Amino acid sequence: MDLLILFMIAVMFSTIVFFIGRYACPKHDRVPLMEVDHVLLWTTLRRGWHALGAFGPLAHYPEDPSESSRA
């Protein structure tokens, strides 16, 4: 039962990432859903994953100045 729940969560998350990737693509480049093959599916999932990653922190944390002066 636990594996079924994990599988359902994974499918739902993949579906959300797919549609984020689909709408991150310009409208003139979108392929109709009936024409999506395994290559376009994987590419759209990657595009969605990268679009989600764009919302992360853009800058790294600066180094502690006291540690850099010791070296």
Summary of the structure (lengths in Angstrom):
residues: 71
radius of gyration: 19.1
end to end distance: 54.1
largest distance: 61.0
contacts: 132
relative contact order: 0.12
helix: 72%
strand: 0%
